[in-house]
């Protein structure tokens, strides 16, 4: 079977890491890149046999590119600490690696369907579903790109799709959701500001409404019941914060 490296970037994820690492215990190596944990994450990962690296945080794209560079096997699998590989996806990947060893596959990578757990339910009807992410790829054919806080992998060749679920335990609760929206909206506003973008009044009025409509109506968030309405409201709140913070940066960093 062709070898595979799993890699994870993290900080203070001791609560989520046992589940995540258990789901990739079948991989040939697990690379963990940490950006300053103080909760025992590093010690736990080392005890589980992971190859652990410490790197100052400089954005998702740079952190994942660094983690990729530490991998040594022909294929890589990227997870976040709050994700886990389902048994069905594990079996599917292992079957794929056996076929690749016998007769090299045409694909340079594969998109995985990420299923979100939020407010007590798995989302398989609308809103965040379906969500496809390129997370499995040939190590020498993949690179990382994106604009903070959103990153993505890119390959030059053919991408396939697997059906096993990559399970995402998105937010612990509403407080955690709001905290992360605050952090991500700051990162997004700063990225736009660096590109010379300036906020207009319509941005923090019209964009939140458009984001709510897209999530709740076009992406069928309503199919998930009241959690779908809550998530759509949070999406609108994120857009509001991002462009309001961009306006603030325009005033304070001239």
N, C-alpha and C positions, 0 to 999 in steps of 0.2 A: 504494500500500500504506500502511495506517495506520502511523504511527510507533510505535517501542517503545524504552523505556529499560531497560537491564539495570542492576541495582545489587548491590553486594557490600560487606559489612562485613568488616573483616579486621584482623589484627595479626601481623606477622612471618610472612607467608605466601609468601615469595619462591620457595620450592620448588614450591608448588602453583599459583601465580598464572599462569604461562605457559600451562598447560593450560586453566585456567578462562577466561582472556581470549580465547584462540584460539577457544574454543567459542561466544563471543558477539560475535565480530568483525563479524558481519552486522547487529548492532543499530545503531540510529541514534545512540545514545549509551550510554556505560558510565560509571556513577557509582560511585566507590570511596570508602568512608568508613573511615578508618584510625584506630586508637586507640593510636598510639605505636610504630609499627614502627621497628626499628633495624637491619634486615637488608637494606635496599635495596628493599623492597616499594614504597615511595612513588615512588622514582626510576623503577623499572621501569614502574609504572602510568602515570606521566606521560609516559614515553617512548613508550608505546603509545597515547597520545591520550586517555586516560581523564580525566574530570573528577574530580579528587581533592580530598577534604575531610578535615581532621583534627579529630577530636572525642574528648575524654576519655571513656573507657569508663564507662557508667553502666547497664549491663545490655543484654541482647539486644533487648528490646522498644523501649526508647528509642533505641538505636542504629539499628535498622531503620526506626523511624518518622522519624528525622532523615534517613536516606538516601532514603526515599521522598519526603520534602519537597523534595529537591534535583532530583528527576527532572522532566523537562519534556514528555515525549512522552505521547500518550493512553493507551498501554498500558505496564505495567511487568512485568519479569521479575526475580525475586529468586533469586540463587544464593549459596551459601557458597563460600569460596575453594577448598575441597576437592571441589567438584562441577564437572561439565561437562555441557553440553547435547549430546546425541547428534546425529549428522547427521539421523536420522529425526525427532527432536523438532524440530530447527531447521526442517526442511522443513514439518512439520505446523503450526508456529506461523506461518511465513511464508504458508502457504496460508490460514490463518485470518485473518491481517491483510489479505490481499487481498480476502477475502470481506467483511470488516468495512468496508472502504473502499467497496465496491460497494453493500452493503446491510447496515446495522448489525446486528450479532449480538444475540440476546436475552440472552446470558450476560454477567454482570459479571466473571466470572473463570473460571479453569480449574484443576483439580487435575492435577498431574503425578505419574506413578509414579516413585518414587525407587528405584533399584537399587543395592545396596550391594556394594562390593568389600572383602572381609575375609578374612585368612589365606589368600590365594592363590586366591580364587574369587569369582565373581559369585553373589550369593544370589538365586535365582529360584524356590526351592522352599518355603521356610518361614522362621520366625524373624523377620527384618526385612522379609520379603516376603509380600504386597504392602504397600507403604507409600505412601499418597497424600498429597501436600502441595499446598496452594493457593499457587502461586508465580507464576502469570500472571493479571493482573487489569487492569481499567481503573483508571488512576491516581486518578481522582477518586471512585472507588467503594470503595476498599480502605483498611482501617486495620489497625494491628498491635496485638496483644493477647497475653496469656499471663502465666505465672508463671515467674520465673527458675528454671532456665536454659532453659525451654521456651517458645518464642514461636510465634505462628501469625497468619496473615493472616485477615481477616474481611471479607466483602462482604454487602451487604443483599439482593442479588438472586440470580438463578440462577447455579449453578456447573456447568460441564461438566467432562468428563475427556478428556485426550489420551492417546494410547497410546505415543508415543515416550518413550524412557527419559531421565530425569535421573540421570546416573551419579554415585555418591557414593563417593569413596575415603576411607572412614570413618576408619581408624586406620593409621598407618604400620607399627606392630608392636604386640606386647603391652605393651611399655613405654609407648608412646604412649597406648594404651588405658587403662592404669592411671592415668597422669598426668591424663588428661582426666576420668576418673571421680572422681578426687580433687577436681579443680576444680569439676566440676558438682555433686557431692554437697555441697560447701561452699555453693555458691550456692543450692541447693535448701533446705538446712537453714536458711540465713539468711532466705530468703523465708518459710518456715513460721514461724520465730520472730517475724518482724515482724507476722505475722497473729495472734500470740498462741497458737500451737499449742505443746503440750508433748508430749514423747515419753514413751511408756509402755514398760515392759519388753517387752511383746508385740510392739511395733513392730519392734525390731531382731532379733526371733526369728521371728515369723510372717510379716512382710512380705517378707523375703528369700526364704523358702521359697515363698511365693505367687508372687513374681515369677519365680523359676526355673520353677515349674510352668506358669505362663502362657506363658512364652517357649518352653520346651522341648517341652511337651506340647500346649497349646491352640493355639499359633501354629506348631506343627510344626517347631521348631528342630532336632529329631532328623533331619529330612529332609536337613539339610546336613552330616551326618556328625559327625566329631569337632569341627570348628569350631563347630557348633551347640551342642555341650555346653559348649565354652569360653565362647561368648557368653552362654549361659544362666547360667553361673557368674558371669560379670562383671555381668550384670544383678542377680543376687542380692547380689553384693558392693556394688554401687552403693546398693541399698536399705539394706543393713546400715550403710554409712558415713553415709548421709543421716540416718538416725534416731539413730545414735550421736552424730553431731555436733550434732543438735538437742538431745539430752539434755545434752551438754556446754554448749551455749549457755544452756540453762535454769539451769545451775548457776553459770555465770560472768557472766551479764548480768542479774542480778535487779535 
